[in-house]
Amino acid sequence: MSNKPVVISFGRSAAITQGHHNNFMFGKRLADANDADYHIHLSQTFDNKKNPIPHDMKVQLAKEMMPHLADHFKTDKDVRTIFDAMKKYSGAPGTTKEAHIVVGADRKDDFEGLLNKYNGKDYHYGKIHVHSSGDRAEGVSGTDMRNHAISGDFESFASGIPNTANRDHAKRMYDQIREVMLAPPVKKPRKRKTVSEGFKSLGQFLLEAAEAVEKNKKKKGLKSDYTFNPPWQTYQADKTHKDSNEAQPAHQTSQDASTNG
């Protein structure tokens, strides 16, 4: 395994902006200066709230919008987090291989602590350097871009894309974000309970139905003329048909039995 240094950029890029381009170019210059391999990984998270671009489309757009960096964008399905990337490019235990991680200024301290915490355990590097690519440019954050798309402000949206991209790229990304984030929520069909799910038995179902009728009559002050036949107790006590395929009512009289015999 090579001990050549590695530079890694890992971004959510829920809308690809000029800020992302600045970050990736910082990584490219860093890799050139250190004779290092450079890998850019984009988040695979996809949802209709903050991540409306599926991973494959995101990588394809990034390559088209920044063709000078196309070879550095990776599509590894097993790299879902920065820690997966660290493991992927790790050296062997005791290595002198160095890693350079490029992040935004607001995340530098957090990444420095976390990545060094697991060095020598989950992955192995002689030294881990965390670099800030600079403060986030106002008005071109992914959140701003998604808000422009939701509000239907294409011109503001298009003004925030990388300066190496064109309006066609902007329109495709804009349409994708609107399609996902403005789609009506999908209502799950309400599951109706079956008799077997809602009640212990058919007999119990009938009993509870009869009791509900009687309760309603009493509530309205009506005289009860409803009888539950056969009585629930009789049904429970005399299940003569349980081992037979033929219907044998539990309330059959002795006279009926002798006649049938």
TIROMAR-382658 format. One record per atom (N, C-alpha, C): residue in one letter; x, y negated, z negated. Coordinates in steps of 0.05 Angstrom, whole numbers, plus 5000, padded with zeros to 4 digits. Layout:
TIROMAR-382658
AXYZ/...
This chain:
TIROMAR-382658
M501750245000/M500050005000/M501849755000/S501149565017/S502649325020/S502449134996/N504649014989/N504648814967/N504448534978/K503648505003/K503248245015/K501048095000/P501447834994/P499347684979/P496747684994/V494547634979/V491947634991/V490547374982/V489047245000/V487447014994/V484547094999/I482847044979/I480047124981/I478146884976/S476346844994/S474146654990/S471546814988/F469946764968/F467446904965/F465246694960/G463246684978/G461246474975/G458446584980/R456546444968/R453646514972/R452746425000/S453546185007/S452846075034/S449946125042/A448146045024/A445246085029/A444245895050/A445945705057/A445645535081/A448545445086/I449545495110/I452345445115/I452845145120/T454545025104/T454844735104/T457744655111/Q458044395114/Q460744285118/Q462544345094/G461244355071/G462744415046/G463944695047/H462444885058/H463445155060/H465745165080/H465445015102/H467645005121/H470244885109/N469944685092/N472244565078/N473544775060/N471944935046/N472945135028/N474445355044/F473345435066/F474645655082/F477145555095/M477145305103/M479645195115/M481845165094/F481045095070/F483045075048/F484345355045/G482645565045/G483745835042/G485545915065/K484845825089/K486545895112/K489245755110/R489345505102/R491845365098/R493545495076/L492145585055/L493545715032/L494745975041/A493246125057/A494246385067/A496646345085/D496546145103/D498746095121/D501246015105/A500845855084/A503145755068/A504445985052/N502946185045/N503946405029/N504346665044/D504146655071/D504346885088/D502547115077/A500047035072/A498247225059/A495947305078/D494747535073/D492347615087/D489947455076/Y488147375094/Y485947205085/Y483347345092/H481547365071/H479047505074/H476747325063/I474647295079/I472347135070/I469947325068/H468847335045/H466447505040/H464047325033/L461747385045/L459347235039/L457347405024/S455947285006/S454047434989/S452047595005/Q451247824995/Q449247995008/Q446547954996/T446247784976/T443647734963/T441747614983/F439247714984/F437247615002/F434547604988/D433347364987/D430647334976/D429347084987/N426847034979/N425446804990/N425546554973/K427346554953/K427546324935/K430146164940/K432446294938/K434946144941/K436846274961/N436146504972/N437946644990/N436346745014/P435446565032/P433646635053/P434946745079/I437546775079/I438946875103/I440047145098/P439247355112/P440347625108/P443347635115/H444747815102/H447647825104/H448747835133/D447648025148/D448648055176/D448247805192/M446047665189/M445547415204/M447347195194/K447847195167/K449546995155/K452447015166/V453447255167/V456147295177/V456347225207/Q454347305222/Q454247245251/Q454246945256/L452546805241/L452446515244/L455046385236/A456246485214/A458746365205/A460946395226/K461046635239/K463046675260/K462646495284/E460046455291/E459546285314/E459945985308/M459245905283/M459545625275/M462445545270/M464045745262/M466945695256/M468645905271/P468645885297/P470046095313/P473046125307/H474245905298/H477145915291/H477646075266/L475546145251/L475846305227/L474446585230/A473446635253/A471746875257/A473047135248/D475647165253/D477047415246/D477247455216/H476747255201/H477047275171/H474447345157/F472247325171/F469647395158/F469347695158/K468747805135/K468548095132/K465648185128/T465048425136/T462248525134/T462048775116/D464048815099/D464049055082/D461649065064/K459949275068/K457549305052/K458149375023/D460549475018/D461249544990/D462349314974/V462649084987/V463648844972/V461248654968/R460048684944/R457748524938/R458348294918/T460648314904/T461348104885/T464348044888/I465247834875/I468147774876/I469747994863/F468648134844/F470048354831/F470448594850/D468448644867/D468748844888/D470948774906/A471148524913/A473348434931/A476048464918/M476148404892/M478748434878/M479548724877/K477648914874/K478349194874/K479249284902/K477849184922/K478449274949/K481349214958/Y482348974950/Y485048894959/Y487148934937/S486449074916/S488249114893/S490749264901/G492849204887/G495349364889/G495249594870/A497349754869/A497449984850/A498249874823/P497750034801/P498649944775/P501649874775/G502349654762/G505049554762/G505949394786/T504049334803/T504649194828/T505548904823/T506948784842/T507648504840/T505848344860/K503948474872/K502148344891/K500648114878/E500547884892/E499147654881/E496547604896/A494447504881/A491947434893/A491347144889/H490347014910/H489546734909/H486546724915/I485046614896/I482146604898/I481346314902/V479746254922/V478945984928/V476045944920/V475545744902/V472945684892/V472445384892/G469945294887/G469445014883/G470544914856/A470944654854/A472044544829/A470444614805/D467744634807/D466044684784/D466144964774/R467445144789/R467545424781/R470345524775/K472345354778/K475145444775/K475745564747/D474945424726/D475545514699/D474245784693/D471745814701/D470246054696/D471546294710/F472246254735/F473446474750/F476246544740/E477746344731/E480446394721/E480246584697/G478446534679/G478146694655/G477146974661/L475046994678/L473847254684/L475647434700/L476947324720/L478547494738/L481047594723/N482247434707/N484647524692/N483847714669/K481447694660/K480447874638/K480548174647/Y479948224672/Y479748504681/Y482148594697/N484148414700/N486648484714/N488148694698/G488948914711/G490349124697/G488349344687/K485749294690/K483749484683/K482149584707/D480649394719/D479049464743/D480649434769/Y482749264768/Y484349224792/Y487149134782/H489049124800/H491849074792/H493148864810/Y494048644798/Y495548434812/Y497748334793/G500048274806/G502248164790/G501447894778/K499847744793/K498947474784/K496447404800/I494547274786/I492147174799/I492046874798/H491946744821/H491746454822/H488946374830/V487646194816/V485046094823/V485345804832/H484545744857/H484845484868/H482145344873/S482045084867/S479744924873/S480044804901/S477944844917/S478044724944/S477044444944/G476344334921/G475544054919/G472644034909/D471943794902/D469143744892/D467143774915/R464743854907/R462643894927/R461843614938/A461643614965/A460843364978/A457943304974/E457243054967/E454542984962/E452843004987/G450443124984/G448543135006/G448843375024/V450843545020/V451243775038/V451344035023/S450144044999/S450044294984/S448044474997/G448244734991/G446244925001/G443444854992/T443244764967/T440544684956/T439344454972/D441044254978/D440044024994/D439144115022/M440744295033/M440144395060/M437444545060/R437044715040/R434544865039/R432144685034/N432544475018/N430444275014/N429744125039/H431744055055/H431243925081/H429644105099/A430244365099/A428844555116/A425944585107/I425444605081/I422744645070/I421044395076/S422244165074/S420743915079/S420343855108/G421644005126/G421443965155/G423243745166/D425343675151/D427143465160/D429543585174/F429143645199/F431243785214/F433743605218/E433343345223/E435643175228/E437543165204/S436443145180/S438143145156/S439443415152/F437943625159/F439043895157/F441443925176/A441043845201/A443143865221/A445643705215/S445243485200/S447643315193/S449443445173/G448543665160/G450143785139/G451644035147/I451344125172/I452644365181/I455644305187/P457344515189/P460144465196/P460444305222/N462544145222/N462943975246/N463944135270/T464344395267/T465144565289/T462744705301/A460344665289/A457844795299/A456244605316/N454044705328/N452344525344/N449444545335/R447744395349/R444944375341/R443444645344/D444344805363/D443045065366/D443545245342/H445945235332/H446545385307/H444745275284/A444645015282/A443044885261/A440044975263/K439044975288/K436245045292/K435645335284/R437445515291/R437045795284/R437045835254/M438845705240/M439045725211/M436645585198/Y435945365208/Y433645205198/Y431045375201/D430645495224/D428145655229/D428145895210/Q430446025206/Q430646255189/Q429846185160/I430945965151/I430345885123/I427445815120/R426245675139/R423445605137/R421645855138/E422346035156/E420746275159/E420546435133/V422846465120/V422946625095/V421846475071/M422646215068/M421846075043/M419045965044/L417945925068/L415145825070/L413146045075/A414046285077/A412146515081/A410246545057/P407646595062/P405846635039/P406646875023/P406346864997/P407147094980/P405447344988/V406747564987/V405347814994/V403947924969/K401247944971/K399748044949/K399748354949/K400448464926/K400348754924/K397448844921/P396649054936/P393849154934/P393349254906/R390949184896/R390249274869/R389549564870/K390849714853/K390450004852/K387950064836/R386050214848/R383650284834/R384050544819/K383150554795/K383450794779/K381651014789/T382651254790/T380951484796/T379751584770/V377751754773/V376451864748/V378451994730/S380352144743/S382252294727/S384252114712/E384751874724/E386551684712/E385151524690/G382651454694/G381251284675/G379951424652/F379451684655/F378051834635/F379352114631/K378952224607/K380052484601/K378752704617/S376152674623/S374652884638/S372152754650/L370952904668/L368452814680/L366252794658/G366252994640/G364352984618/G364452744602/Q366952654595/Q367352414579/Q366352164595/F366852174621/F365951954638/F362951924637/L361452144639/L358552144638/L357552054611/L358852144590/L358052074563/L358351774559/E360651664568/E361151374564/E359251204581/A358451314604/A356551174621/A353851164608/A352951394596/A350351404582/A350351214558/E352551214543/E352751034519/E352650744528/A353750684551/A353750404560/A350850314567/V349350504579/V346550444586/V344850394561/E345250564541/E343750544516/E344450284501/K347050214502/K347949974488/K346749724502/N346549734528/N345449504543/N342449474537/K340949704535/K338149694529/K337649574501/K339249664481/K338849554454/K339449254453/K341449174469/K342148894470/K339748724480/K338248844500/K335948694511/K333348744496/G333448914475/G331148964459/G329249164472/L330249324490/L328549514504/L328549784490/K326349934493/K326150194481/K327750394497/S329150564483/S330750764497/S329050994507/D329151054532/D327851294543/D329751464559/Y332351424552/Y334451564567/Y335451794550/T335552024562/T336752254548/T339052364565/F341152434552/F343452534566/F343352834566/N342952954589/N342453244592/N344553364610/P346053554601/P345853674575/P347253504554/P346453534528/P347853384507/P350853434509/W352453234503/W355353264504/W356353484486/Q355153504462/Q356153704443/Q355653984454/T353254024467/T352654284479/T354654354502/Y355254144517/Y357054184540/Y359854274529/Q360654154508/Q363254224496/Q363254494483/A360954574470/A360954814454/A360555064472/D359155034495/D358455274510/D359355244539/K361855274544/K362955244571/K363055524583/T360755644589/T360655924599/T361655954627/H361955724641/H362755734669/H365755694672/K367255674651/K370055594654/K371755794669/D371056054667/D372756254681/D371356354706/S369256224715/S367756324738/S367856114760/N367756204785/N367656024807/N364755934813/E362856064799/E360056004803/E359155804782/A357355624790/A356355434771/A354455564751/Q354955544725/Q353255664705/Q352755444684/P350555294686/P350055064668/P350155154639/A351454984622/A351755054594/A349055044580/H346954904590/H344454874576/H342355074585/Q343255294599/Q341355494608/Q339955634584/T337355664586/T335855784564/T336056084565/S335256224542/S335456514541/S333456634560/Q331156504564/Q329156604584/Q330256604612/D331656384618/D332856364644/D334856584649/A336456634627/A338556834629/A337457104634/S335157174620/S333957444623/S332757464651/T331657244661/T330457254688/T332657304709/N334857164705/N337057194725/N338357464723/G338257584699/G339457844695/G337958064709/
